[in-house]
Each structure stands twice: as C-alpha cells, then as structure tokens.
Amino acid sequence: MSITIIGPNDPALDALGAALTRLPHLDARLHIIPWPDYRNTLIAGLTAETSPWQAAFIPGHIWLPELADRGFLAALEPLAEATPAAVRAQYDAGDVIAAVANECRYGGQDFLLPLFTDGHILFYLEKCFDFGEDEVPVISTHDMAHLARKAHHPPKHYGLALKADVSEIFTDWLPYLWEAGGRIFDNAGRPDIANTVNIDALAYYCSLSSHCPPHTAFYGNAEIADIIRRGEAALVATWGGQAAPLFLENDSDSPYRAAVFPTPWNATWGVGIPANQPVGTQQRVLAALMQAMGPETDRAVIRTAGSPVRTSSYSSEALKRYPWLAAQRAMLDRAKPLPADPRLGLFLGDLYEYVHRAFVREMSPQAALQAVQKRALAAMG
C-alpha cells in the first residue's frame, strides 16, 4: 500500500517532496490540497470509516487540541515502539527545538512530527532605522505607531504594511494583543474576549492603518510578499516561512533586515496520522515519515521556506549565510501560542471576522469584541 500525505500549498513542503523522491522505497507521496478546501478535506478524511489518505499536515496548536481531543489522531509514542531503533536514531527527536516539540503535544502525548513553523518576523528597511548593533533587534509593538509615522513617505514607501485581510488579521494582531497582556480565556477557562485590555490593543492595531497602503485591509501572504519584494513599506511583519523565497530569489541583496516582536505568535506545521486506519498502517506510516523528515530535510526547509525546526539547522554557518535565520530562532524562543483549548475552534473564525470588521471601521473595537464574546459563550453553551 502506498502512503499519501495531504498538505497545503506551502514552499516548505517542497523539502519533504524532494526527500520522498530520494527515498522511493518508502512508496510515499504528497498530495497538495488548495488552502480554501483544506480543512474540509481534512475533517472528511478523519471522520470517514477509514481515512482515504494516511497522514496529514496540521497547524500545530491551532487545530491540534480540537482534533486530538476528539480522538481523530493517533498518539505517536505507542507507534514508535514498533519503529526500528536505527530509524528512531536517524530521526533524532532530541534535535527538535523544545518550543516546537511542545506544540506538537496535547494532553502529554506527541501527535505531530514537525516540518516547519510560521511565526512573526518583523522586516524593516535598514535605510529607515538605526536599531543599534544587536544581531536581532527586539521592537515593541508599542513603538510601531511612532516608527511607522517617522518612516511614512508615500509614494516612495509607506511606514507600515499590515497583513490585515480577513483570512490573516487575527494572527497579525496577536503580537500586539500578547504584548499588551491580552487574553482569550480567563483563569477559570471562560471566554474573556471583550475585556478592556483586548479592546485597547485592537483600537491601537486599527489606528496603524493610517500609515499603511490603502488596501492593507485586503493584504494576505501574497500581497505582503509583493510589498517586501518592491520595498514599498518600511516595516512589514510576515511569517518566517516566507523568508527564503523573499531573500534568496534572484540572488539579490534585500534592503530589509529582520527583527522580532517581544511576544510573537508562531504555529508549527507537523504531520499527524489519522486514528481511523489499522494500527499496522499507522506504524508503517510513522516509520516512513521519520525516515523522510530527519535533519537533512530540515536543512532543506531553510532554503525552500526559511523556518526549520531543529537546533542543528541553526548552525553558526547557517546563521551567517541566511540573513533572517537568527530572527527566526529568536522568534521561536519568544513565541506565545494560542491557548491549547479544544473549544477555541468553536469561535476562532469569529475572531478573524470581527477583528476585520473593526479594522475596516464597520464596527468599533469594543462592539466587535463584544460580538465575539457573545458568540463564543453561545457556541460553548
């Protein structure tokens, strides 16, 4: 039986695809699903009598708590007991960065083998700012308005570009929310979305639009990448997993340098194994994945995406060669994930929708977050 691994269209998956090509005896292949269809395809397979594919990419703590809590994924440790010791040694799980490994766990069990991360790196035009001699400047979100205003010189370049499309805006806002001390649940586990800290953090984020290109409310990954390619904004936050295509294409020097927020957000993309297939199949799949996702593939992720998951990939040589990599490593040390609560999925989509409504001034920040709070409470019963 051949192994099919489903995943979204992300450059990091090219590294795994190349590894599978080098290892034909694994009889494994990638099947790419367009992102708008990905979650529905994933859930359909996980809820079928038997999954039509044998492994799937999952965005770490965003979906893992929900899927693991519902029993859709196989825990990896029991399966690894049947994996040959030589395969486990070659995979070298101890090389995975601790923060990444933690995100692949739920309820004390491992559910994902990580391939790459998507976390916030702040790119800045070096000609516009002097952040001192630090290899990786740490730039507070509280300073973004001042910095953007200082560097705002359209049409030459804007002070800032935000990834504020409805499909991206909630995660784009998270570094501002986290640094302000905001939260999604209170200490008792109840939704606490419309608190004053959250409202003020959203109002501040929305105010930054005055230093952005006119259509920043519709900027997703592709639009932000184009802004960086053209040098049209002095400050731009995007995923570390986009860095390699931006910095390495055409072998040209980028005018941007990389910094980090004090409290960025990161999601680790890893491969999980559906529970609705025979244990023997699960064991074979895990052994194949461990052979294909070792240190060599992780080093290839640097060149295809820019965001490897292993300590060994952040060697002194690599840090000198790839200008964003030190910021990527610093981001992983600082990142704060979303709460590992399976109930978050009940209203996560509302956070995107209503934060965007506040950004485009259809609602006030207070009204938008109060609407999410009401919907979250209703969804949780």
C-alpha positions as CSV (number, residue, x, y, z in Angstrom):
1,M,0.0,0.0,0.0
2,S,1.3,3.4,-0.9
3,I,1.3,6.3,1.6
4,T,-0.5,9.5,0.7
5,I,0.3,12.6,2.8
6,I,-2.0,15.6,2.3
7,G,-0.9,19.1,2.9
8,P,-1.5,22.8,1.8
9,N,0.4,24.6,-0.9
10,D,3.4,25.8,1.1
11,P,7.0,26.1,-0.1
12,A,8.2,24.1,3.0
13,L,6.5,21.0,1.7
14,D,8.9,21.1,-1.3
15,A,11.6,19.9,1.0
16,L,9.6,16.9,2.1
17,G,8.6,16.2,-1.5
18,A,12.2,16.1,-2.5
19,A,13.0,13.7,0.4
20,L,10.3,11.4,-0.7
21,T,11.7,11.4,-4.2
22,R,15.1,10.4,-2.9
23,L,13.5,7.6,-0.9
24,P,11.4,5.7,-3.4
25,H,11.3,2.6,-1.2
26,L,9.0,4.4,1.2
27,D,6.3,4.4,-1.5
28,A,5.0,7.7,-0.2
29,R,3.8,10.9,-2.0
30,L,2.5,14.3,-1.2
31,H,-1.0,15.4,-2.3
32,I,-1.5,19.1,-2.2
33,I,-5.0,20.5,-1.3
34,P,-5.8,24.2,-2.0
35,W,-6.0,26.0,1.3
36,P,-9.7,27.1,1.0
37,D,-10.6,23.4,0.7
38,Y,-8.0,22.0,3.2
39,R,-9.9,21.9,6.5
40,N,-13.0,20.4,4.9
41,T,-10.8,17.7,3.2
42,L,-9.0,17.0,6.4
43,I,-12.2,16.6,8.5
44,A,-13.8,14.5,5.9
45,G,-10.9,12.0,6.0
46,L,-10.6,12.0,9.7
47,T,-14.4,11.3,10.2
48,A,-14.6,8.6,7.4
49,E,-14.9,4.9,8.3
50,T,-11.3,4.6,7.1
51,S,-9.2,7.7,6.1
52,P,-8.6,7.8,2.3
53,W,-5.1,9.1,3.0
54,Q,-2.5,8.0,5.6
55,A,-1.1,11.3,7.0
56,A,-1.9,15.0,7.0
57,F,-0.3,18.3,7.8
58,I,-1.9,20.1,10.7
59,P,-1.1,23.6,12.0
60,G,0.1,22.8,15.5
61,H,-1.8,24.3,18.4
62,I,-4.4,25.9,16.2
63,W,-6.1,22.7,15.3
64,L,-4.3,20.0,17.3
65,P,-6.2,20.4,20.6
66,E,-9.5,20.1,18.9
67,L,-8.5,17.1,16.7
68,A,-6.7,15.2,19.4
69,D,-9.4,15.8,21.9
70,R,-11.9,14.3,19.5
71,G,-9.8,11.2,19.1
72,F,-9.1,11.8,15.4
73,L,-5.3,11.4,15.6
74,A,-3.1,8.6,16.7
75,A,-0.6,9.2,19.5
76,L,2.9,8.7,18.2
77,E,4.8,7.2,21.1
78,P,3.0,3.8,21.1
79,L,3.6,3.6,17.4
80,A,7.2,4.5,17.7
81,E,7.8,1.4,19.9
82,A,7.4,-0.7,16.7
83,T,9.8,1.6,14.7
84,P,13.3,0.2,14.3
85,A,15.9,1.7,16.6
86,A,18.1,2.8,13.7
87,V,15.2,4.8,12.2
88,R,14.5,6.5,15.5
89,A,18.2,7.3,16.0
90,Q,18.4,8.7,12.4
91,Y,15.3,10.9,13.0
92,D,16.8,12.2,16.3
93,A,13.8,13.6,18.1
94,G,16.0,15.3,20.7
95,D,17.3,17.7,18.0
96,V,13.8,19.3,17.6
97,I,13.6,22.7,19.4
98,A,11.8,22.4,22.7
99,A,9.2,25.0,21.9
100,V,8.4,23.3,18.6
101,A,8.2,19.9,20.2
102,N,5.8,21.2,22.9
103,E,3.5,22.5,20.3
104,C,3.2,19.0,18.7
105,R,1.9,17.6,22.0
106,Y,-1.5,17.6,23.6
107,G,-2.5,16.0,26.9
108,G,1.1,14.9,27.4
109,Q,1.2,12.9,24.2
110,D,3.0,13.6,20.9
111,F,0.7,13.8,17.9
112,L,2.8,15.5,15.2
113,L,6.2,15.3,13.5
114,P,7.1,18.9,12.8
115,L,8.3,20.1,9.4
116,F,8.3,23.9,9.6
117,T,7.0,26.9,11.5
118,D,5.1,30.0,10.6
119,G,5.9,32.7,13.2
120,H,6.1,36.5,13.1
121,I,9.3,38.1,11.9
122,L,9.4,41.9,11.5
123,F,11.2,43.0,8.4
124,Y,12.4,46.6,8.3
125,L,14.1,48.8,5.7
126,E,17.6,49.3,7.0
127,K,17.9,52.7,5.5
128,C,15.0,54.0,7.6
129,F,16.0,52.9,11.1
130,D,19.0,52.5,13.3
131,F,18.3,49.8,15.9
132,G,21.8,49.6,17.2
133,E,24.3,46.7,17.0
134,D,22.0,43.9,18.1
135,E,22.0,41.0,15.7
136,V,18.3,40.7,16.2
137,P,16.6,43.9,17.3
138,V,13.5,43.4,19.5
139,I,10.9,46.0,18.5
140,S,8.0,46.7,20.8
141,T,4.5,46.8,19.3
142,H,4.0,49.9,21.5
143,D,6.6,51.7,19.3
144,M,5.1,50.7,15.9
145,A,3.0,53.9,15.6
146,H,5.9,56.2,16.2
147,L,8.3,54.2,14.0
148,A,5.7,53.9,11.2
149,R,4.9,57.6,11.4
150,K,8.7,58.5,11.2
151,A,9.2,56.4,8.1
152,H,5.9,57.1,6.3
153,H,6.9,58.7,2.9
154,P,4.4,57.6,0.3
155,P,4.5,57.1,-2.6
156,K,8.2,56.3,-2.1
157,H,7.3,53.8,0.7
158,Y,4.7,53.6,3.4
159,G,5.6,53.4,7.1
160,L,4.0,50.1,7.6
161,A,2.1,47.3,5.9
162,L,-0.2,45.0,7.8
163,K,-1.4,41.6,6.8
164,A,-5.0,42.6,7.6
165,D,-7.1,40.6,5.2
166,V,-9.9,38.8,6.9
167,S,-8.1,35.5,6.4
168,E,-5.0,36.7,8.3
169,I,-5.9,39.6,10.6
170,F,-6.4,37.8,13.8
171,T,-2.9,36.3,13.9
172,D,-1.4,39.5,12.6
173,W,-2.9,41.3,15.6
174,L,-1.7,38.7,18.1
175,P,1.8,40.2,18.9
176,Y,0.0,43.4,19.8
177,L,-2.5,41.6,21.9
178,W,0.1,39.4,23.7
179,E,2.4,42.3,24.5
180,A,-0.5,44.3,25.9
181,G,-1.3,41.5,28.3
182,G,-4.5,40.4,26.5
183,R,-6.1,37.0,26.7
184,I,-8.7,34.8,25.1
185,F,-9.8,32.9,28.2
186,D,-9.9,33.9,31.8
187,N,-8.3,31.9,34.6
188,A,-11.4,29.8,35.0
189,G,-11.4,28.9,31.3
190,R,-14.3,31.1,30.3
191,P,-14.1,33.3,27.1
192,D,-12.7,36.7,28.1
193,I,-12.5,38.5,24.8
194,A,-14.2,41.9,25.3
195,N,-12.0,43.0,28.3
196,T,-10.6,46.5,28.3
197,V,-7.0,45.4,27.6
198,N,-8.1,43.5,24.4
199,I,-10.3,46.4,23.3
200,D,-7.4,48.9,23.7
201,A,-5.0,46.6,21.9
202,L,-7.4,46.2,19.0
203,A,-8.0,50.0,18.8
204,Y,-4.3,50.6,18.7
205,Y,-3.8,48.0,15.9
206,C,-6.6,49.5,13.9
207,S,-5.1,53.0,14.3
208,L,-1.9,51.8,12.5
209,S,-3.8,51.7,9.2
210,S,-3.2,55.4,8.7
211,H,0.5,54.6,8.0
212,C,-0.3,51.7,5.6
213,P,-1.0,51.3,1.9
214,P,-4.7,52.0,1.1
215,H,-5.6,48.3,0.5
216,T,-3.8,46.8,3.5
217,A,-7.2,45.5,4.8
218,F,-7.0,43.0,1.9
219,Y,-3.4,42.0,2.2
220,G,-2.7,38.3,2.7
221,N,0.6,36.4,2.3
222,A,1.0,37.1,-1.4
223,E,0.3,40.9,-1.2
224,I,2.7,41.2,1.8
225,A,5.4,39.3,-0.1
226,D,5.0,41.7,-3.1
227,I,5.3,44.7,-0.7
228,I,8.6,43.3,0.5
229,R,9.9,42.5,-3.0
230,R,9.2,46.0,-4.1
231,G,10.4,47.7,-0.9
232,E,7.2,49.6,-0.5
233,A,6.9,49.6,3.3
234,A,9.4,50.4,6.0
235,L,8.0,47.9,8.5
236,V,6.4,44.6,7.5
237,A,5.6,41.6,9.7
238,T,5.2,38.3,8.0
239,W,5.9,34.6,8.5
240,G,9.4,33.3,8.9
241,G,8.3,30.6,6.5
242,Q,8.1,33.2,3.7
243,A,11.7,34.4,4.3
244,A,13.6,32.1,2.0
245,P,11.7,32.9,-1.2
246,L,11.9,36.6,-0.5
247,F,15.6,36.7,0.4
248,L,17.0,34.1,-1.9
249,E,15.2,34.7,-5.1
250,N,17.3,36.2,-8.0
251,D,20.3,36.1,-5.7
252,S,19.9,39.7,-4.9
253,D,20.6,41.5,-1.7
254,S,17.4,42.6,0.1
255,P,17.2,46.1,1.5
256,Y,15.4,44.6,4.6
257,R,16.8,43.3,7.8
258,A,15.0,41.1,10.3
259,A,13.8,41.8,13.9
260,V,11.3,40.3,16.3
261,F,8.4,41.4,18.4
262,P,8.8,40.9,22.2
263,T,5.9,38.3,22.1
264,P,5.4,37.0,18.6
265,W,3.0,34.3,17.7
266,N,4.0,31.1,16.0
267,A,2.3,28.0,14.6
268,T,4.2,24.8,13.9
269,W,3.1,22.7,11.0
270,G,3.5,19.0,11.5
271,V,2.3,15.7,10.1
272,G,-0.3,13.7,12.0
273,I,-1.6,10.2,11.5
274,P,-5.3,9.5,11.3
275,A,-6.6,7.2,14.1
276,N,-9.2,5.7,11.7
277,Q,-6.9,3.2,10.0
278,P,-5.3,0.0,11.1
279,V,-2.5,0.2,13.7
280,G,-0.2,-1.7,11.3
281,T,-0.7,1.1,8.7
282,Q,-0.1,3.7,11.3
283,Q,3.2,2.1,12.4
284,R,4.4,1.9,8.8
285,V,3.4,5.5,8.1
286,L,5.3,6.8,11.2
287,A,8.4,4.8,10.2
288,A,8.3,6.3,6.7
289,L,7.8,9.8,8.0
290,M,10.7,9.5,10.4
291,Q,13.0,8.5,7.6
292,A,11.9,11.3,5.3
293,M,11.8,14.1,8.0
294,G,15.2,13.9,9.5
295,P,17.9,16.6,9.8
296,E,18.7,16.7,6.1
297,T,15.1,17.6,5.2
298,D,15.1,20.2,7.9
299,R,18.2,21.9,6.4
300,A,16.4,21.9,3.1
301,V,13.4,23.7,4.7
302,I,15.8,26.6,5.3
303,R,16.2,27.0,1.5
304,T,12.6,26.4,0.5
305,A,10.8,28.3,3.2
306,G,13.1,29.6,5.8
307,S,11.8,28.2,9.1
308,P,13.4,24.9,10.2
309,V,12.5,23.2,13.4
310,R,15.8,21.6,14.6
311,T,18.6,23.0,16.7
312,S,21.2,21.6,14.4
313,S,19.8,23.6,11.5
314,Y,20.7,26.9,13.2
315,S,24.4,26.3,13.0
316,S,26.8,29.3,13.1
317,E,27.5,28.8,9.4
318,A,23.7,28.8,8.5
319,L,23.2,31.9,10.7
320,K,25.8,33.8,8.7
321,R,24.6,32.6,5.4
322,Y,20.9,33.2,5.8
323,P,20.2,36.8,7.0
324,W,16.8,36.1,8.5
325,L,17.6,32.9,10.4
326,A,18.8,34.5,13.6
327,A,15.5,36.3,13.9
328,Q,13.6,33.1,13.1
329,R,15.4,31.4,16.0
330,A,14.8,34.3,18.4
331,M,11.2,34.2,17.4
332,L,10.9,30.5,18.4
333,D,12.3,31.4,21.8
334,R,9.9,34.2,22.4
335,A,6.7,33.0,20.7
336,K,3.5,32.6,22.7
337,P,0.9,30.1,21.3
338,L,-2.8,30.3,21.5
339,P,-4.4,28.5,24.5
340,A,-4.4,24.7,24.0
341,D,-8.1,24.6,24.4
342,P,-10.2,22.5,22.0
343,R,-13.1,24.9,22.5
344,L,-11.2,27.7,20.8
345,G,-12.2,26.2,17.4
346,L,-15.9,27.0,18.2
347,F,-15.3,30.7,17.8
348,L,-11.9,31.1,16.1
349,G,-13.4,32.1,12.8
350,D,-15.4,34.8,14.6
351,L,-12.2,36.4,15.9
352,Y,-11.0,36.8,12.3
353,E,-14.3,38.1,11.0
354,Y,-15.0,40.6,13.8
355,V,-11.4,41.9,14.2
356,H,-11.5,42.6,10.5
357,R,-14.8,44.4,10.9
358,A,-13.2,46.7,13.4
359,F,-10.2,47.3,11.2
360,V,-12.4,48.4,8.2
361,R,-14.5,50.5,10.7
362,E,-17.7,48.6,10.2
363,M,-17.8,48.3,14.0
364,S,-15.9,49.8,16.9
365,P,-13.3,47.6,18.5
366,Q,-15.4,47.3,21.6
367,A,-18.5,46.3,19.7
368,A,-16.6,43.8,17.6
369,L,-15.0,42.0,20.5
370,Q,-18.3,42.1,22.4
371,A,-19.9,40.4,19.4
372,V,-17.2,37.6,19.5
373,Q,-17.7,37.3,23.3
374,K,-21.4,36.7,22.8
375,R,-20.9,34.2,20.0
376,A,-18.2,32.4,22.0
377,L,-20.5,32.0,25.0
378,A,-23.4,30.8,22.8
379,A,-21.2,28.3,21.0
380,M,-19.9,26.8,24.2
381,G,-23.4,26.5,25.6
